[in-house]
Amino acid sequence: MAVKERVGLVVSDKMQKTVVVAIENRAPHPKYGKIVVNTQRYKVHDEENKCKVGDRVRIQETRPLSKTKRWKITEVLNIKPA
């Protein structure tokens, strides 16, 4: 079974060892054809608290780490300048 990976944007870093990552999915509407943007937010484990708001990150599915956390950060793709 393949491991699920996603790329998204950090939208919140207020929690300890956890960030919220938003992932956009753009797809045409089935009937009308207009591109519709769906955003899904995941709580992601960030062990070293290294991610800040605006960073683009790659996340990977993992075992349940808490009630809502099922993802962990595998790498920070680009860091937003301070």
matplotlib code that plots the C-alpha trace (Angstrom):
import matplotlib.pyplot as plt

x = [0.0, 1.4, 1.8, -0.3, 1.6, 0.3, 1.8, 0.2, 0.6, 1.0, -1.9, -1.5, 1.4, -0.2, -0.1, 2.9, 4.4, 1.3, 0.6, -2.5, -1.8, -4.3, -4.4, -6.2, -7.9, -9.0, -11.4, -14.1, -17.7, -19.3, -22.3, -21.2, -17.4, -16.3, -13.1, -14.1, -11.5, -11.9, -9.7, -9.0, -7.2, -5.1, -3.5, 0.1, 2.8, 5.8, 8.3, 10.8, 8.3, 10.3, 7.3, 5.9, 2.8, 3.3, 5.7, 5.0, 5.4, 5.1, 3.1, 2.7, 0.0, 0.9, -0.7, -3.0, -0.9, -3.9, -7.6, -7.3, -3.6, -2.9, -0.2, 3.4, 5.8, 8.4, 10.0, 9.8, 9.8, 10.3, 10.4, 8.6, 11.1, 10.8]
y = [0.0, 3.4, 6.1, 9.2, 12.5, 16.0, 19.4, 22.4, 25.8, 26.3, 28.5, 28.3, 27.6, 28.6, 25.1, 23.4, 20.7, 21.1, 23.2, 23.5, 22.9, 23.9, 21.9, 23.3, 21.0, 22.6, 20.6, 21.5, 21.5, 18.3, 20.1, 23.6, 23.2, 26.2, 25.5, 25.1, 25.4, 23.1, 23.7, 20.9, 21.6, 19.0, 19.1, 18.1, 17.0, 19.3, 17.9, 20.8, 23.7, 24.7, 25.6, 29.1, 30.6, 30.8, 27.9, 25.3, 21.8, 18.2, 16.0, 12.3, 10.2, 8.4, 6.5, 8.6, 10.9, 12.5, 12.9, 15.0, 14.5, 11.8, 13.5, 14.5, 16.9, 15.2, 18.3, 22.1, 22.9, 26.6, 28.9, 32.3, 35.1, 36.8]
z = [0.0, -1.0, 1.6, 1.0, 0.5, -0.1, -0.6, 1.1, 2.8, 6.5, 7.7, 11.5, 13.8, 17.1, 18.7, 20.2, 17.8, 15.5, 12.4, 10.3, 6.6, 3.9, 0.7, -2.4, -4.9, -8.2, -10.3, -12.8, -11.7, -13.0, -14.6, -15.3, -16.0, -13.9, -11.9, -8.3, -5.5, -2.5, 0.5, 3.1, 6.3, 8.1, 11.6, 11.1, 13.5, 13.5, 16.1, 16.1, 15.7, 12.6, 10.3, 10.2, 8.5, 4.8, 4.4, 1.7, 3.1, 2.1, 4.5, 4.9, 6.4, 9.6, 12.5, 14.7, 16.9, 18.7, 18.3, 15.1, 14.0, 11.4, 9.3, 9.8, 8.0, 5.8, 4.4, 4.1, 0.4, 0.6, 3.6, 3.6, 4.2, 7.6]

ax = plt.figure().add_subplot(projection="3d")
ax.plot(x, y, z, "-o")
ax.set_aspect("equal")
plt.show()
